[in-house]
Each structure stands twice: as C-alpha cells, then as structure tokens.
Amino acid sequence: MKNLWGEYRKKGVTEMRRYVDGEDLSLLGISLSKTDTPEIGGMVARNPVNHNDQWYVAKKYFDTHYELVVK
C-alpha cells in the first residue's frame, strides 16, 4: 500500500501566546489534544484569519519546532 503521509513545511508564521498556568482551556474554546496536559512553557496558537480558532501547543513540540520571529 502506498504511504499516505508526506512531509510539509509551513509557509508563514503562527500567532501564539504563552499558556497561563491554571487557565481552563475548555472554557476559552481552546482545543486540547487528549495526549496533552497543559504546562508552563506550553503555548496557545490561533488562526490569523479566525481568532476564535485556537489550540494548545505542548512545550516540547513548541521548543523543537518554533522560534520567536524578531522584527
């Protein structure tokens, strides 16, 4: 069977903010994967076109894949 997965690189930047310790992501409408546990150092990302579309990014994933854009 042919592999269905491919590797893709993002073309732009992602708007993010720091996760605030203790904040209830579900009350804020922020998506959280069942495999993630919010922690200090984690981030909340949002869709730049639809600010209501937000999701949690785990600290380890963020540290591995993102860096701050300095303008």
N, C-alpha and C positions, 0 to 999 in steps of 0.2 A: 504494500500500500504506500502511496506517495505521502511524504511528510506534509502535514497541513500547516506547520508553523514556519514562520520566517523571522528574520531579524530586521527591525526597523529603527531608524534614528529619528528623533524629534527634530522638526524644522525650526521651532521657535522656543520661547521661554514659557515657564509656568509660573503663574502668580501663586505665592504661598505666604503663610504666616505661621508663627510658632504655635504649637498646641499649648494651651494654658492648663496646667496641672489641675485635675478635678473637674474640668468643664464637661458637661453632658452632651456629647456629640449628637446623640439621637434627638435631643430636644432642639438642637440647632439645625437639624436636617442634613447633617454631615454623614456621608456614607462611611461605614467602617467594615472592613473585611472580617469575617468570622475568625480568621487566623491572627488578627492583630489585637494587641492590647495597647491602648494609648499610654504614652510615657513622655516624660520630659525629654525634649530633643526631637520628638516627632513633629510633623508639620501638617497643616491643613492647606490643601490646594484648592483652587477654584478655576472654573472655566472662565476665561476672559470675556467671552461673549454672553454667558449666562451666569451671573454671580451667585445664583441660587444653587447651581450645580457644584457641590463641594465634596471633597473626600479626604480621608486621613491617609497620610504617608508615613510609614513606620520609620523610626530613627535610623535603623541600619540601612534600609533601602535608600533613604534620603542621603545619608553620608556617603554611600557608594556611588550614587548616580547624579547628584546635583551639586552645584556650587553657586554662590551668590553672583549675580550679574552686577558689576560695578560700573556705574555710568559717570 
